[in-house]
């Protein structure tokens, strides 16, 4: 993997640089004013994310508030991520893809069993739960409204149906946020390999936190 992937244009001090292996997860903190860049390393890979107010962990990101207040389901550069209390948590300052799922939801072991008939699969709900465990949180501290699926390609149809297609992201594409409060982020490199959300081949996600000292 190119060691400079996703950071060649970063201006500022890099406080954290982490590669999340395929199918794995990460919990990390971002201070107010710092930038969070989430990079699709090989392309066509989803990253599920939940954001918590680090100083009030009962406050977390809300897809309902984010889409309703921004008045669009196509959340991208120039939009805000809102909490369930309608507070601005992060702004989106760059987006190289422009297609993400901010309608809520994540894969679960039960849902994978319903779809594929296989028990005990790796899934984003479990990954996100493990990501926040070191901070004293459990799976009871979030729900599907909290979670956005970055790089997921939702294809709407005229009759109101939609399909999940392979992500449009190319190697090195990223979305970047600026924290408007101290943030705890939980990130899952989605492990699903039985539908197009990861092009049937889960791959790594890279994360940068940077800014001025």
SERO-4910 file (N, C-alpha, C, O; in steps of 0.05 Angstrom, whole numbers):
BEGIN
 pado doro    nc1    nc2    nc3   cac1   cac2   cac3    cc1    cc2    cc3    oc1    oc2    oc3
  Unk    A     17    -24      0      0      0      0     18     25      0     38     26     14
  Unk    A     11     45    -16     25     70    -17     24     84     10      2     90     20
  Unk    A     47     89     23     47    101     49     36    130     49     27    139     70
  Unk    A     36    143     26     26    170     24     -3    172     15    -14    193     12
  Unk    A    -16    149     12    -43    148      2    -61    164     21    -63    159     45
  Unk    A    -75    183      9    -95    199     24    -84    222     41   -100    236     53
  Unk    A    -57    226     41    -47    247     58    -29    267     43    -17    285     56
  Unk    A    -25    264     17     -6    281      3    -14    310      4      4    328      2
  Unk    A    -40    316      7    -49    344      8    -56    354     35    -67    376     38
  Unk    A    -50    338     56    -57    347     83    -39    369     92    -14    367     91
  Unk    A    -51    391    101    -36    414    112    -42    416    141    -65    423    149
  Unk    A    -23    411    157    -26    411    186    -13    387    199     -3    369    185
  Unk    A    -13    387    225     -1    365    240    -20    341    240    -43    343    246
  Unk    A     -9    317    233    -25    293    234    -23    281    263     -1    274    272
  Unk    A    -45    280    276    -46    270    304    -50    240    305    -40    226    323
  Unk    A    -66    230    286    -70    201    285    -71    192    255    -83    206    239
  Unk    A    -59    170    250    -59    158    223    -62    128    227    -43    115    237
  Unk    A    -85    117    220    -91     89    226   -103     76    202   -120     87    189
  Unk    A    -93     52    195   -106     35    175   -123     14    189   -113     -2    205
  Unk    A   -149     14    183   -167     -7    193   -166    -30    174   -174    -27    151
  Unk    A   -157    -53    183   -156    -76    164   -184    -84    154   -204    -77    167
  Unk    A   -185    -98    132   -210   -107    122   -226   -122    143   -215   -139    158
  Unk    A   -252   -115    146   -271   -127    164   -268   -118    193   -282   -128    211
  Unk    A   -249   -100    199   -244    -93    227   -256    -66    234   -273    -55    219
  Unk    A   -247    -54    256   -261    -30    268   -241    -13    283   -218    -20    288
  Unk    A   -251     11    289   -234     31    304   -251     50    319   -272     58    310
  Unk    A   -243     56    344   -254     78    359   -233     98    364   -210     91    371
  Unk    A   -239    124    360   -219    144    364   -232    171    370   -256    175    366
  Unk    A   -216    190    381   -227    216    388   -216    237    370   -193    236    360
  Unk    A   -233    257    365   -226    280    348   -233    305    365   -256    307    373
  Unk    A   -214    323    369   -220    347    384   -233    368    366   -230    368    342
  Unk    A   -248    385    379   -262    407    365   -242    423    348   -220    431    358
  Unk    A   -248    427    323   -231    441    305   -212    423    289   -201    433    269
  Unk    A   -209    398    297   -192    380    281   -208    368    258   -232    367    258
  Unk    A   -193    358    238   -205    345    215   -203    315    217   -183    304    226
  Unk    A   -223    302    208   -224    273    205   -227    265    176   -247    271    163
  Unk    A   -207    252    165   -208    243    137   -210    213    137   -194    199    149
  Unk    A   -230    203    123   -235    174    120   -230    166     91   -245    176     73
  Unk    A   -211    149     87   -201    143     60   -208    114     52   -203     95     67
  Unk    A   -219    111     28   -223     84     17   -197     76      3   -191     86    -19
  Unk    A   -183     58     15   -156     51      7   -155     39    -21   -140     48    -38
  Unk    A   -171     18    -26   -171      4    -51   -195     10    -69   -196      1    -92
  Unk    A   -214     25    -58   -238     32    -74   -260     12    -70   -255    -11    -64
  Unk    A   -285     22    -72   -309      6    -71   -312     -9    -44   -319    -32    -43
  Unk    A   -307      6    -23   -310     -5      4   -326     14     22   -320     38     23
  Unk    A   -345      3     36   -361     20     54   -348     22     82   -334      4     91
  Unk    A   -353     44     95   -344     49    122   -368     59    138   -378     81    133
  Unk    A   -378     43    157   -400     52    174   -389     68    197   -368     61    209
  Unk    A   -402     91    203   -392    109    224   -414    118    242   -437    122    234
  Unk    A   -407    121    268   -425    134    288   -408    154    302   -385    149    309
  Unk    A   -419    178    307   -405    199    322   -420    204    348   -444    205    349
  Unk    A   -404    207    370   -414    214    396   -402    240    405   -379    246    399
  Unk    A   -418    256    420   -407    279    434   -389    268    456   -400    256    475
  Unk    A   -363    272    455   -345    260    474   -350    269    502   -345    255    521
  Unk    A   -362    294    505   -367    305    532   -395    299    542   -402    306    564
  Unk    A   -411    286    525   -438    277    533   -445    253    515   -458    257    494
  Unk    A   -437    230    523   -438    206    506   -467    197    500   -471    179    484
  Unk    A   -486    210    513   -514    204    506   -523    218    481   -544    212    469
  Unk    A   -507    238    473   -513    252    448   -497    240    425   -473    237    427
  Unk    A   -511    232    404   -497    219    382   -509    227    355   -530    239    354
  Unk    A   -495    221    334   -504    228    307   -531    216    300   -538    195    309
  Unk    A   -546    231    284   -573    223    276   -577    227    246   -575    249    236
  Unk    A   -582    205    232   -587    208    204   -613    222    198   -615    237    178
  Unk    A   -633    219    215   -658    233    212   -654    263    213   -662    278    195
  Unk    A   -641    272    235   -636    301    237   -618    311    215   -622    333    205
  Unk    A   -598    295    208   -579    304    187   -593    308    160   -589    329    147
  Unk    A   -609    289    152   -623    292    126   -645    312    126   -649    327    107
  Unk    A   -661    313    148   -683    331    149   -674    360    151   -684    377    137
  Unk    A   -654    366    168   -645    393    172   -630    403    147   -633    426    139
  Unk    A   -614    385    134   -601    393    109   -620    392     85   -613    402     64
  Unk    A   -643    381     89   -664    379     68   -655    363     43   -662    370     21
  Unk    A   -639    342     48   -630    325     26   -621    298     38   -611    298     60
  Unk    A   -624    277     23   -612    251     31   -585    248     18   -570    229     25
  Unk    A   -577    265     -1   -551    264    -13   -532    282      3   -525    304     -6
  Unk    A   -523    272     25   -506    288     43   -477    287     32   -466    266     26
  Unk    A   -465    311     29   -439    313     17   -426    339     26   -434    351     46
  Unk    A   -405    348     12   -390    372     19   -409    396     23   -427    401      6
  Unk    A   -405    411     44   -422    434     50   -444    429     69   -458    447     78
  Unk    A   -449    403     75   -471    396     94   -459    391    122   -435    390    126
  Unk    A   -477    389    141   -470    385    169   -481    357    178   -501    348    168
  Unk    A   -466    345    196   -476    321    210   -488    331    237   -474    344    253
  Unk    A   -513    325    241   -527    334    265   -531    311    285   -533    288    277
  Unk    A   -534    318    310   -541    298    331   -571    296    334   -586    311    321
  Unk    A   -580    277    350   -608    274    355   -620    298    370   -644    301    372
  Unk    A   -602    315    381   -610    340    395   -610    364    376   -613    386    384
  Unk    A   -605    358    350   -604    379    329   -581    398    333   -582    421    326
  Unk    A   -559    388    345   -534    403    347   -515    396    324   -514    373    316
  Unk    A   -501    415    314   -481    410    294   -457    396    306   -444    407    324
  Unk    A   -451    372    296   -429    356    307   -404    359    289   -382    363    299
  Unk    A   -408    357    263   -385    359    244   -395    372    219   -419    369    211
  Unk    A   -377    386    205   -383    395    178   -368    378    158   -346    368    165
  Unk    A   -379    375    135   -365    360    114   -351    380     96   -363    396     83
  Unk    A   -324    380     97   -308    400     83   -297    390     56   -287    406     40
  Unk    A   -297    364     52   -289    353     26   -301    326     22   -306    311     41
  Unk    A   -307    319     -3   -320    294     -9   -313    287    -38   -322    300    -57
  Unk    A   -296    267    -42   -287    259    -68   -306    240    -82   -301    232   -105
  Unk    A   -327    232    -69   -345    211    -79   -373    222    -84   -384    219   -107
  Unk    A   -385    234    -64   -411    246    -68   -435    227    -65   -458    236    -69
  Unk    A   -430    202    -59   -452    183    -55   -447    167    -29   -428    151    -28
  Unk    A   -464    172     -9   -462    158     16   -490    152     26   -509    164     16
  Unk    A   -493    133     44   -519    127     55   -522    141     83   -512    131    103
  Unk    A   -537    163     83   -543    176    108   -573    172    116   -585    190    128
  Unk    A   -583    149    109   -610    142    116   -611    124    140   -633    117    150
  Unk    A   -588    116    151   -587    100    175   -585     71    169   -591     62    147
  Unk    A   -577     55    189   -576     26    187   -548     16    185   -529     30    179
  Unk    A   -546    -10    191   -520    -25    189   -527    -54    186   -549    -63    192
  Unk    A   -507    -70    177   -511    -98    175   -509   -110    203   -494   -101    220
  Unk    A   -525   -131    208   -525   -146    233   -524   -176    228   -529   -185    206
  Unk    A   -517   -191    249   -516   -220    246   -544   -231    239   -546   -249    222
  Unk    A   -565   -220    252   -592   -230    246   -601   -224    218   -612   -241    204
  Unk    A   -595   -200    209   -603   -192    182   -587   -208    161   -598   -217    140
  Unk    A   -562   -213    166   -546   -229    148   -557   -258    147   -557   -270    126
  Unk    A   -566   -268    169   -578   -295    170   -604   -296    153   -609   -315    138
  Unk    A   -620   -275    156   -645   -273    140   -639   -273    111   -652   -287     95
  Unk    A   -619   -257    102   -613   -255     74   -598   -279     63   -604   -288     41
  Unk    A   -578   -289     78   -559   -308     66   -560   -335     79   -547   -354     69
  Unk    A   -576   -338    101   -578   -364    114   -553   -374    128   -550   -398    132
  Unk    A   -536   -356    135   -511   -363    148   -510   -349    176   -513   -324    177
  Unk    A   -505   -364    197   -505   -353    224   -477   -343    231   -457   -353    221
  Unk    A   -476   -324    249   -451   -315    260   -432   -300    242   -408   -301    246
  Unk    A   -443   -285    222   -426   -270    204   -415   -245    218   -428   -234    235
  Unk    A   -391   -237    209   -381   -211    217   -400   -189    207   -411   -192    185
  Unk    A   -404   -168    223   -423   -148    215   -416   -121    228   -401   -120    247
  Unk    A   -427   -100    217   -420    -73    227   -431    -67    255   -418    -53    270
  Unk    A   -454    -78    262   -464    -73    289   -444    -83    310   -438    -69    329
  Unk    A   -435   -107    306   -416   -118    325   -389   -103    324   -378    -98    345
  Unk    A   -380    -95    300   -356    -79    298   -358    -53    313   -340    -45    328
  Unk    A   -380    -39    309   -384    -13    322   -386    -16    353   -376      1    368
  Unk    A   -398    -38    361   -400    -44    390   -372    -48    402   -366    -37    423
  Unk    A   -355    -63    388   -328    -67    398   -311    -42    397   -293    -38    413
  Unk    A   -317    -24    378   -302      0    375   -306     19    399   -288     33    407
  Unk    A   -330     19    410   -336     38    432   -333     25    459   -334     39    479
  Unk    A   -328     -1    461   -326    -15    486   -304     -2    504   -309      0    528
  Unk    A   -280      5    494   -260     17    511   -268     43    524   -256     53    543
  Unk    A   -290     56    514   -299     81    525   -323     77    544   -336     97    552
  Unk    A   -328     52    552   -349     46    571   -377     45    559   -397     45    574
  Unk    A   -379     43    532   -405     42    519   -410     14    509   -392     -3    506
  Unk    A   -436      8    504   -444    -18    494   -463    -14    470   -468      8    462
  Unk    A   -472    -36    459   -490    -35    437   -517    -22    444   -532    -15    426
  Unk    A   -523    -20    470   -548     -6    478   -545     24    476   -565     38    479
  Unk    A   -521     34    471   -517     63    470   -519     75    442   -514     98    438
  Unk    A   -527     59    422   -532     69    395   -554     53    382   -561     30    390
  Unk    A   -565     64    360   -585     50    344   -580     56    315   -561     70    308
  Unk    A   -598     46    298   -592     49    269   -594     77    259   -582     83    238
  Unk    A   -608     94    273   -609    123    264   -582    136    267   -577    156    254
  Unk    A   -565    126    285   -539    138    290   -519    134    268   -500    149    266
  Unk    A   -523    113    251   -502    103    234   -505    112    205   -526    109    193
  Unk    A   -484    123    194   -482    129    165   -463    110    153   -443    102    165
  Unk    A   -469    102    128   -452     83    113   -437     99     91   -448    104     69
  Unk    A   -413    107     97   -397    123     78   -390    106     54   -383     82     56
  Unk    A   -391    118     31   -385    106      4   -406     86     -5   -403     76    -27
  Unk    A   -427     81     10   -447     62      1   -463     75    -23   -470     99    -21
  Unk    A   -468     60    -43   -480     69    -68   -509     60    -68   -515     37    -74
  Unk    A   -528     78    -62   -556     72    -64   -567     82    -91   -563    105    -99
  Unk    A   -579     63   -106   -589     69   -132   -620     70   -132   -633     50   -131
  Unk    A   -632     95   -132   -661     97   -131   -674     90   -158   -662     94   -179
  Unk    A   -698     79   -157   -713     72   -181   -738     89   -182   -747     98   -161
  Unk    A   -750     93   -205   -773    111   -208   -797    102   -191   -813    119   -183
  Unk    A   -799     76   -185   -822     67   -170   -818     69   -140   -835     60   -124
  Unk    A   -796     81   -131   -791     84   -103   -773     63    -91   -763     67    -69
  Unk    A   -768     42   -105   -749     21    -96   -721     32    -98   -716     52   -111
  Unk    A   -702     17    -86   -674     24    -90   -658     -2    -89   -666    -22    -77
  Unk    A   -635     -1   -101   -616    -23   -101   -590    -13    -89   -584     11    -89
  Unk    A   -575    -32    -77   -548    -26    -68   -529    -34    -90   -527    -58    -97
  Unk    A   -514    -15   -101   -494    -21   -121   -466    -20   -110   -462    -14    -86
  Unk    A   -447    -27   -126   -419    -25   -118   -412      5   -113   -421     21   -129
  Unk    A   -397     11    -93   -390     39    -88   -376     52   -112   -363     38   -127
  Unk    A   -380     78   -114   -367     93   -136   -339    102   -129   -325    113   -146
  Unk    A   -330     97   -105   -304    107    -96   -281     92   -109   -283     68   -114
  Unk    A   -260    107   -115   -236     96   -127   -214     95   -106   -217    108    -85
  Unk    A   -192     80   -110   -171     80    -91   -161    108    -83   -154    124   -101
  Unk    A   -161    113    -57   -152    139    -48   -173    160    -45   -168    182    -34
  Unk    A   -198    155    -54   -219    174    -50   -226    176    -20   -222    157     -5
  Unk    A   -236    200    -12   -241    204     16   -264    223     20   -272    238      2
  Unk    A   -275    223     45   -293    243     55   -279    255     80   -267    240     95
  Unk    A   -282    281     83   -268    294    105   -287    312    121   -303    327    110
  Unk    A   -285    309    148   -302    324    166   -285    343    183   -262    338    188
  Unk    A   -298    364    193   -285    382    213   -303    380    238   -327    385    236
  Unk    A   -291    374    260   -307    370    285   -315    397    296   -299    416    298
  Unk    A   -341    399    302   -352    424    314   -354    421    345   -362    440    358
  Unk    A   -347    398    355   -346    392    384   -326    369    387   -318    357    367
  Unk    A   -319    363    412   -302    339    416   -318    315    409   -341    312    418
  Unk    A   -307    297    393   -321    275    382   -307    248    389   -283    246    388
  Unk    A   -324    228    395   -315    200    395   -327    188    370   -352    188    366
  Unk    A   -310    177    353   -320    164    328   -316    134    329   -295    125    338
  Unk    A   -336    119    321   -334     90    317   -336     85    287   -354     94    274
  Unk    A   -317     69    277   -315     65    248   -312     35    243   -296     21    256
  Unk    A   -328     24    225   -327     -4    216   -320     -5    187   -333      6    170
  Unk    A   -298    -20    181   -293    -27    153   -312    -50    146   -306    -73    152
  Unk    A   -334    -44    134   -356    -63    131   -347    -91    122   -333    -92    102
  Unk    A   -354   -112    136   -344   -139    130   -361   -155    110   -354   -177    103
  Unk    A   -383   -143    100   -401   -159     83   -388   -166     57   -377   -149     43
  Unk    A   -389   -191     50   -378   -200     24   -398   -215      7   -391   -229    -12
  Unk    A   -424   -212     14   -445   -226     -1   -465   -208    -16   -485   -217    -26
  Unk    A   -458   -182    -17   -474   -164    -33   -455   -142    -44   -432   -141    -36
  Unk    A   -464   -125    -62   -446   -106    -76   -436    -83    -59   -420    -67    -69
  Unk    A   -445    -80    -34   -437    -56    -18   -407    -53    -16   -398    -31    -13
  Unk    A   -392    -75    -16   -363    -74    -16   -351    -87    -41   -329    -97    -41
  Unk    A   -367    -88    -63   -359   -101    -87   -352   -130    -82   -334   -141    -96
  Unk    A   -365   -143    -63   -361   -171    -56   -333   -177    -46   -325   -200    -46
  Unk    A   -318   -156    -37   -290   -161    -30   -282   -140     -9   -272   -119    -17
  Unk    A   -287   -144     17   -279   -125     37   -250   -118     37   -233   -135     34
  Unk    A   -244    -92     40   -217    -82     38   -213    -61     60   -232    -53     73
  Unk    A   -188    -51     65   -182    -33     87   -194     -5     83   -201      3     61
  Unk    A   -195      9    105   -202     37    107   -179     51    122   -169     41    142
  Unk    A   -171     75    113   -151     90    127   -162    116    139   -180    128    127
  Unk    A   -152    123    162   -164    145    177   -141    164    185   -120    156    195
  Unk    A   -146    190    181   -128    211    190   -143    231    208   -166    238    202
  Unk    A   -131    239    230   -140    261    246   -117    282    245    -95    276    253
  Unk    A   -123    306    236   -102    326    234   -113    354    239   -137    358    240
  Unk    A    -95    373    241   -102    401    246    -78    416    255    -55    408    252
  Unk    A    -84    439    267    -62    456    278    -59    450    308    -78    446    322
  Unk    A    -34    451    317    -28    445    345    -40    467    363    -36    466    387
***
